[in-house]
Amino acid sequence: MPASRVQETYRFSEPSLYLAFGAIALIAVAGIGSFFTSRMELERRVRASGSEPAILGPVLVEPQTIGALRIDVRALLGRNEWAVFEIQALDATGKVVASAVKGAWSESISGRDPDLQAGLDLRSRQSRELTLVISVLERGDVRTGASPQSLQQPIDFAVRVRSGAIDGRFLWGGLFVSLFFAGATWFQTLTSGRRVIEAVNPDSDAAGRAILGGENIMLRVLAIVLSDETSPPTLKVRLRVSNSQGQTLYRDSQEIRLKFRHNDGEIDGAMGAALFFLTIAERNSYGVSVEVEPDGPIDRTHLVVTEGVRTRGKARVAFVEN
């Protein structure tokens, strides 16, 4: 019988699976790291109206390796009030570095959740001081609308400025996308490859022959066994691979534990499966057969051979030389 070696290897594992789980790990590290890198720089409650904006600062912006300077502004509106306000970040010369306009409301008539939060993320290549300006552009009552008098009424704002902050919305989005691709890749490995042999026999053995093998092409041999209620809890599945002349190239065996089916409290059958991975150096015509022992209780043996498969991690693979 030709030489063969058996070893556990990652050689045939699916690389995209590691990339997907690696992305999940990086997102998790970024999320955890944000708790340690984030630092509160300013937390204050201010008041602004249409004629008198709120001015805060100066706030120091420094180059960030992770995250950015996060400015969160929450309008503290009463029930059934709405407002449009603007956040501006000005440099030392009064130039607008960044700005955002937010339409906020707190409405009880429709039952919608209030939308009061606005924010800016700032990154800088060099240290600089910024001044924050919060201006009220419009204001009114949900029921009566806007009026010139309502714009002059002040609005309270809760302002928080943190350095090294990471926008969790992008983290969650990236996490869900990475989980989707990781899950899709995980299940794709179960159906990877091309089925070359499938044989079903109402007995303890099954066999088939096909053109298969080749360098760096892994074969998956799956033997599914159905047995009756007299079956022992474990069975032995013997694998044999032969060349075109019928000579044995490789043998292996595997003990499988059966899962028993119950019906009205009684055993009415059992099922188990054996899985083998191997490569054959030269592509040619080969016969693959499995035999189950003991053969008495076996009702059916289903043999499936698939080539070009990928694994989800380390696998025990037999490398068969011709």
N, C-alpha and C positions, 0 to 999 in steps of 0.2 A: 504494500500500500504506500503511495507517495507520502512524502513528509508534509507535515502541517504543524503549525504553532497556534496556540490560543493565548490571547492576551486581552486585557481590558484597556480600551483606548477611547479617546475623544475624537479620533480621526474622522469619523463619519457623522459627527454631531452637526446639527443645523446652525450655521454661524449667525443667521439673522435672529435666532432665538436669544443668543447671548447679547446681541446688540439691543434688542427690545428690553430685556431685563436689565441690561446695563443702563439704559435710559431711565428706567424706573428707579434704579438705585441712585442715579445722579439727581433726579428730581427729589427723591426722599432726602438725600444729603443736603440739597439746597434749601429744602423746607425746614429741616432741623437746624441748619446753619444760620438761617435768618433769625432765629430766636437769640442767637449769640452775637451776631454781627449788628443787629438792629439796636439803635440807641436813641432815646427820646431827647430831642434837642430843644423843643419848645412845646408847651401845652398851656393854652390860654383861652379865655372866653372874652370876646370882643363884641362891640356894637357898631353897626353901620346903618346909614340911611341913604336916600337918594342924593342928598347934598353933602353928606359927610362920610366918606369912605373910612374904613378901619385900616390903620397902618401898623405893621409889626416889623420888628427887626432891629438891627441887621441880623440875618441868619447866615452862618458860615457854611458854604458848600465846599467840600473837599473831594479830591479824586477818590472814587470808590472801587475797590477790587471786586466786591460782591454787592449787588444791590444799588440803590440810588437814594437821593434825598426825597423822601415822600412827604408831601404836604396834603393833609386831609382837612377839609372844611365841611362842617355840618351846620346847615341852617336850622335854627331852633324856632320853627314856625308853630303858631297855634293851630287849632283845629279849623279845617276848611280855609286855610290860607295858602297862597302860592306866591312865588317870587322868582325872579331871574337875577342872578348875581354873577359877578366876574371875579376871578382870582388872577392877579398879575404878580410876577416876580420881576423886580427891577434891579439892575446892577448899580454900581456906585455912581454912574453918570446919568441915571434915570432912564436908561434904555430898557425896553421890555424884553426880557430874556425868554419868558414863557407865559402863557395865559390860557385860561379855560373859562368858558361860560356855562353855567348850569341853570336849568329850569327845575325848580324844586316845588313840591306841593305836599300838603298834609290834608287829605280829603276823607271825610267820613260819610259823605253822601253815597258814593259808589261802592264803598267798602274796599277800595284798592289800598294796598300797602303804601305808606308814605315813601317818597323818594326825595331825600334831603342831602345826600352826600355827594361831594365833589372832591377831586384831587388832582395833583400834579406830581409827576416823577421827574426829577432833575438829575442829570449827570454832568460832571465838568472835568476837563483834563487838568485844570489848575484850581488852586484854592481861590475863592472869591466870596465876598459878602453880598447878600441879596436882601432887598426890602420887599415885604409882602404887602399887597394892597388888595382889600376886599371891597368891592363896590356893588351897590344895589342898583340894578338897571330898571327893573319893573317889580311891582308888587300889587297884590289885590286879594279880594275875597272870592272864593270859588262860586259863591251864590250871587254876588252883586257885580263882580268884575273889578277892573282897576279904576282908580280915581286919582287926581292930582294930590289929594290930601294923603292917601294911603302911602304914596311914595316917600313922604316926609317922615312917616313913622319908622322908628329904628327897628332893626332886626338883630337879634343876638346870634352869634356864630361861635361854635366850639372849634378851635384850631389846634391841630396837633402836627408837629413836624418831627420826623424820625429820619436818622441817617442809617445807611446800610439796609434799607427796607427792600423786600422783594415782593412784587405784585403777585399775590396768591392766585389771582384769576388765571394767569398764564401757567402757574404751577399746576393748578387743578386741570386745566385744559390739556397740558402736556401729559399729565398723569393718565387721564382717561384715554387719550390717543395711544399712549405707549401700552397701556393695559390691553386695549383692543387688539393692537398688532401682536403683542406677546401671546394673547389667547388664541388669535387666529393662527399664528405660527406654531404654537404648541399643538393644536389639533391637526394642523396640516401635516406634521411629521407622522401622524398615525396613518395617513392616506398617501404618503409620498411613495414614489416609485411606480413601476409598471408590473402588473400581475402577469406572470409567465406560465404558472402551473396552478390549476385548481382541480382537485379530485375529491370526490365524496364516495365513501364505501360503507355499506351497512355491515361493517365487520371491524376487526381490530387493526387493520392496516389500510394504507392508501398510498398510491404512487402515481408519478407522472414524469414525462420527459419533455425537455424543451432546449432550445438554443439559449444559453445564458452564460454569465460569468464575464471575466475580463478584469484587467488591472484597474484597481480603485473603484470597482463596482460591487457594492455590498448586497448580499442576498438576505432576505428575511424569510425564514421557514416557520410557518405557523401551523400547528397541529391542534385542532379543536376536537375534543373527545366527549361523546355522550355515552353514558352507561346506565345500567338499571339499578334497582334498589339493593341488589346483592353486592354491589361494588365495594371494595375496600376504600378507606379514606384517601389513599395515595395510589398512583399508578406510575409505571415507568414507560416513557416514550423513547423509543430508539430511532435514531436518524441514520440513514445511509445515503451516500452520494456516490454514483457510479459513472464511469465514462461511456463513450459510445460503444465499446466492446463489452460492457457489462462488468468491468473490473471495478472493485471498490476503491474510491479515492479518499473517502473520509467517513468515519463513524463517530457518533456521539450519542449520549443518552441523557435524559433529564427526568427527575421525579417531579410529578405534579400533584398538588393537593386539590381534591375535588370539592365543589360546592354542591351540596345536596338540595334538591327541590322537595318541598313538602306539600301535600294535598290532604286536607282534613286531618292533619296531625300525623299522617303517614308519609314515609319516603316513597316517592314515585320515580326518582331518577337522580342523576348527578351529572355535572359538567365540569370540565377542566381544560386547560390549554397549555401547550409547551411552545416556547419561542426560542429559535436558534438564529444566530447571525454568523455569516461566513462569506468569504471571498474565494474565488477560484481564479488562478493566475491567467489561464488561457480561455478565451471564449470558444465554446464548442457545444456539442450536444451532450447533455448530462441527464441522468435519471436521478430523481429524488424520491425517496420513500420513507415512510414512518410506520412503525409497528408498536402496538401498545401491549403491555403485559401487566397483569394476566389478561388473557383475551376473552375469558368466559363471559363477564358481565357487559362487554362492550356492545353498544347498539349502533354506533356510527362513528366514523373517523373522517374528519374534514381536513384536507391538506391544501394550504395556500402558500405559494412561493412567489415572492415579489423581489424584483431587482432594482437597483438604484435608489435604495431607501436611505433616509437620514434618521438619526436618533435624536432624542432630547437631552442627551448627556453621555456619560461614559457607558460603554457597552462591551460585553464579552464577545469577541469576534474571533472566529477560526480562520486563519490564512492558509489555504490549501494550495499546494504546489502540484502541478500535473505530473 
